[in-house]
Amino acid sequence: MTLVLTRSDILAMLDHEETVAAVEEAHTDLARGTAVLPVPPVMRLPGGEGGAFLAMAAASARAELATVKLLADLPANRERALPVQRSAILAVSTADGGCAALLDGGAVTRFRTAAASAVATRALMRPDARVLGLIGTGPLAPAHARALRTVWSYERVVLWGRTRDRALELARRLTDELGVAVEVAAGPREVTVAADVLCTLTPSREPLVRGAWFRPGLHVNAVGAPPRPDHREIDTEGMRRSVVVVDAYDTAVTKSGEVVIALAEGALREQDVRRELGDVLTGACAGRTSPEDITLFGSVGIGLQDLAAARLLIDRAGERGLGTRIDLTA
């Protein structure tokens, strides 16, 4: 039987703390060679208004799953009042090849993306970090505030978004929910200068954040830019000044605009972007080595993170009797 999980099923089960643990374990598996992560192929249709379709695949021996998330990245959806990115995840048992589950990808992507930032933050931030900075007010912003709260008791949040009313509303929500002081800043520079940990969460094509603003000791999670080599939130100077850690090297050098452009401009060398998060977690390579280091996690998003969340959801659905089960072979 195949388990079908809708968005409402997923939101009823997903937990930030459990997702952080699952994503951390997945990156460790990748570093130890017990998981497989090919670079996702990009499919573009002629006359497709700039849209792209990515098949984000992964397989894990420990999780006993192989998954593919088909991600549709369709900028024209903005004019249709639809999400620019939509996705679905297919999970197959590695034991017998049976179709284990079909999941809506939207909530999974949001939770696992925030979880990866939380894992990187715990591994790379200064121990005395106090202030969280958020640039962007979309769904990733509250998800990051919640996920990072499971690994770090930050004392204050400073945020900015293009629409001030949305920023003020997010500030009210986070204050009520998390019980922390939240300030709406005048712009990205003010957030960057104030933050000890900065999360950039916008689908920007041109850099919103300048490396000249980085203070010694800052940790950055560069998250929001879509997996396109010409989109980036952080400028080349920011990449040059940072100890860069990526989710997966092969994916970063083809899909991360921050990495691709900095390499092309000669600000980074290939060896500068070979630090993977899993290698930092296992101690195979160093991340932060000094309180003065500026660290940056380049988060493109990888299929192995989707697999980790899918494994967690399949297990929870079985325990709680949630979801719909169908026989695809009938």
C-alpha positions in Angstrom: 0.0 0.0 0.0 1.1 3.6 -0.7 0.7 6.3 1.9 -0.6 9.6 0.6 0.1 12.6 2.8 -1.6 15.9 2.1 -0.3 19.3 3.3 -2.8 19.2 6.2 -1.6 15.7 7.2 2.0 16.9 7.1 1.4 20.1 9.1 -0.3 18.0 11.7 2.8 15.8 12.2 5.9 17.8 11.3 7.8 19.1 14.3 10.8 21.5 14.0 12.9 19.8 16.7 12.4 16.3 15.1 13.0 17.7 11.6 16.3 19.4 12.7 17.5 16.0 14.2 16.5 14.1 11.0 18.2 16.6 8.7 21.4 16.6 10.8 21.5 12.8 10.6 21.0 13.0 6.8 24.0 15.3 6.3 26.1 13.0 8.5 25.0 10.0 6.4 26.1 11.9 3.3 29.5 12.7 4.8 30.0 9.0 5.8 29.0 7.7 2.4 25.8 5.9 3.4 23.6 8.1 1.3 23.5 9.0 -2.4 22.8 12.5 -3.8 23.1 13.1 -7.5 23.0 16.6 -8.9 19.4 17.3 -9.9 18.8 17.7 -13.6 17.1 20.8 -14.8 14.4 20.6 -17.4 13.2 23.6 -19.3 10.4 23.6 -21.9 10.7 25.7 -25.0 8.5 28.7 -24.6 8.1 27.9 -21.0 8.2 31.6 -19.7 11.4 30.9 -17.9 10.1 28.0 -15.9 12.2 25.0 -14.8 11.5 21.6 -13.4 14.1 19.9 -11.1 14.1 16.3 -10.2 15.8 16.2 -6.7 16.7 12.6 -6.0 18.4 10.9 -3.0 18.8 7.4 -1.5 19.7 6.4 2.0 20.8 3.0 3.4 19.9 3.9 6.9 16.4 5.4 6.0 15.8 2.5 3.6 14.2 5.0 1.1 14.9 6.4 -2.3 13.1 9.6 -3.1 12.5 12.1 -5.9 11.0 15.5 -5.3 9.8 17.1 -8.6 10.1 20.8 -8.1 8.4 23.2 -10.5 10.0 26.7 -10.4 7.6 28.9 -12.3 8.1 32.7 -12.0 5.0 33.3 -14.1 2.9 31.9 -11.2 3.3 35.3 -9.4 0.9 36.8 -12.0 -1.5 33.9 -11.3 -1.5 34.5 -7.6 0.1 31.0 -7.2 3.3 29.9 -5.5 6.3 30.2 -7.7 7.7 26.9 -6.4 5.4 23.8 -6.1 6.5 20.2 -5.6 5.6 16.6 -4.8 7.8 13.9 -3.3 7.7 10.2 -4.3 9.3 7.8 -1.8 10.2 4.2 -2.7 11.4 1.4 -0.4 15.0 0.4 -1.1 14.2 -3.1 0.3 11.6 -4.1 -2.2 11.1 -1.2 -4.6 7.5 -0.7 -3.5 6.0 2.9 -3.6 6.0 3.8 0.1 4.5 7.3 -0.1 3.5 10.3 -2.1 3.7 13.6 -0.2 2.9 17.2 -0.9 6.3 19.0 -1.1 5.5 22.6 0.1 5.4 22.2 3.9 8.2 19.6 3.8 10.4 22.0 1.9 9.8 24.8 4.3 10.5 22.7 7.4 13.5 20.9 6.1 15.0 24.2 4.8 14.7 25.8 8.2 16.0 22.7 9.8 19.2 22.7 7.7 19.8 26.4 8.7 19.3 25.4 12.3 21.8 22.5 12.0 24.3 24.9 10.3 23.8 27.6 12.9 24.4 25.3 15.8 27.6 24.1 14.1 29.0 27.5 13.0 27.7 30.4 15.1 29.7 32.0 17.9 28.8 30.6 21.4 27.9 34.1 22.6 25.5 34.9 19.7 22.4 36.8 20.9 20.6 38.5 18.0 18.9 36.8 15.1 18.4 38.7 11.8 15.8 37.9 9.2 15.8 39.4 5.8 12.4 38.5 4.1 9.0 38.0 5.6 7.6 35.1 3.6 6.9 31.6 5.0 10.6 30.8 5.5 10.9 33.6 8.0 8.7 32.3 10.8 9.9 28.7 10.0 13.5 29.8 10.6 12.6 31.7 13.8 10.9 28.6 15.1 13.6 26.1 13.9 16.5 28.1 15.2 14.7 28.4 18.6 15.2 24.6 19.0 19.0 24.9 18.9 19.7 28.5 20.2 18.0 30.7 22.8 18.4 33.9 20.9 17.4 37.0 22.9 16.3 39.4 20.1 15.1 39.3 16.5 15.7 42.1 14.0 13.9 41.8 10.6 13.2 43.5 7.4 10.9 42.9 4.4 9.9 44.8 1.3 6.4 45.4 2.6 6.5 47.1 6.0 3.0 46.1 7.0 4.0 42.4 6.5 7.1 43.0 8.5 5.2 44.5 11.4 2.7 41.7 11.4 5.5 39.1 11.4 7.1 41.0 14.3 3.9 40.8 16.3 3.4 37.1 15.6 7.0 36.2 16.6 6.7 38.3 19.8 3.5 36.6 20.8 4.6 33.1 19.9 8.2 33.1 21.0 8.3 35.7 23.8 11.3 37.6 22.4 11.8 41.2 21.5 11.4 41.8 17.7 12.4 45.0 15.9 11.5 46.0 12.4 14.6 47.5 10.8 14.8 50.2 8.0 16.6 47.9 5.5 18.9 44.9 4.9 22.0 46.9 6.1 20.5 47.6 9.5 19.5 43.9 10.0 23.0 42.7 8.9 24.9 45.1 11.2 22.7 44.2 14.2 22.7 40.4 13.7 24.9 37.7 15.2 23.2 35.1 13.0 21.7 36.4 9.7 19.2 34.5 7.6 18.5 35.8 4.1 15.1 34.4 2.9 14.2 36.2 -0.3 14.0 34.9 -3.9 16.3 37.7 -5.0 18.2 37.8 -8.3 20.4 40.7 -7.3 22.3 40.8 -4.0 20.4 42.4 -1.1 23.2 42.0 1.3 26.7 43.4 1.0 29.8 41.8 2.4 31.1 45.3 3.4 28.4 45.2 6.1 29.6 41.9 7.7 30.9 42.3 11.3 33.6 39.9 12.6 32.0 36.8 14.1 28.8 36.9 12.0 27.2 33.7 10.8 25.0 33.8 7.7 22.5 31.4 6.4 22.0 32.3 2.7 18.8 30.5 1.9 16.2 32.3 -0.2 17.6 32.5 -3.7 16.1 29.8 -6.0 18.4 27.1 -7.4 19.5 29.1 -10.4 23.1 30.1 -11.1 22.2 33.7 -11.8 20.3 34.4 -8.6 21.9 35.4 -5.3 21.2 37.4 -2.1 24.8 37.9 -1.0 27.3 39.8 -3.1 30.8 38.6 -4.1 32.5 40.5 -1.3 30.4 38.7 1.2 31.4 35.4 -0.2 35.0 36.4 -0.3 35.1 37.4 3.4 33.4 34.2 4.6 34.3 30.7 5.6 31.8 29.1 3.2 30.0 25.8 4.0 27.7 24.3 1.5 24.9 21.6 1.8 26.4 19.6 -1.1 29.4 20.6 -3.2 28.3 19.2 -6.6 24.9 20.9 -6.2 26.3 24.2 -5.0 28.8 24.7 -7.9 26.0 24.2 -10.4 22.9 25.7 -8.7 24.0 28.3 -6.2 24.3 31.8 -7.7 26.4 33.0 -4.7 28.9 30.2 -5.3 28.8 30.2 -9.2 29.3 33.9 -9.5 32.0 34.3 -6.9 33.9 31.4 -8.5 33.5 33.0 -12.0 34.8 36.4 -10.6 37.8 34.8 -9.0 36.8 35.8 -5.5 36.6 32.1 -4.4 38.6 29.1 -5.5 37.2 25.6 -5.9 38.7 24.5 -2.6 37.0 27.4 -0.8 33.5 25.8 -1.5 34.3 22.2 -0.8 33.4 22.3 2.9 30.1 20.4 3.2 27.9 20.7 6.2 28.1 16.9 6.9 31.9 17.1 6.9 31.8 19.9 9.5 29.4 17.8 11.6 31.5 14.7 11.5 34.8 16.7 12.2 36.2 15.8 8.8 36.8 19.5 8.2 36.7 22.6 10.3 34.0 25.2 10.2 34.5 28.2 12.5 38.0 28.2 14.0 37.9 31.7 15.6 35.3 34.0 17.2 36.3 36.5 14.6 35.5 34.2 11.6 32.6 35.1 9.4 30.9 31.9 8.5 28.3 31.4 5.7 26.1 28.4 5.0 25.1 28.3 1.3 21.8 26.5 1.4 20.6 25.5 -2.1 18.4 22.7 -0.7 19.0 19.0 -1.4 16.9 16.0 -2.0 18.4 14.2 0.9 16.8 16.7 3.3 13.4 15.9 1.7 14.1 12.2 2.2 14.9 12.7 5.9 11.6 14.5 6.4 9.7 11.9 4.3 11.1 9.1 6.5 10.1 11.0 9.6 6.5 11.6 8.3 6.0 8.0 7.1 7.0 6.7 10.5 4.7 9.3 12.4 1.8 8.5 10.1 2.1 4.8 10.9 2.2 5.5 14.6 -0.8 7.9 14.5 -2.9 6.4 11.8 -2.8 9.5 9.6 -2.8 9.8 5.8 -4.6 7.9 3.1 -3.4 4.5 1.9 -4.1 3.3 -1.6 -3.0 0.3 -3.7 -1.3 1.7 -6.9 -1.1 -1.8 -8.3 -4.8 -2.5 -8.2 
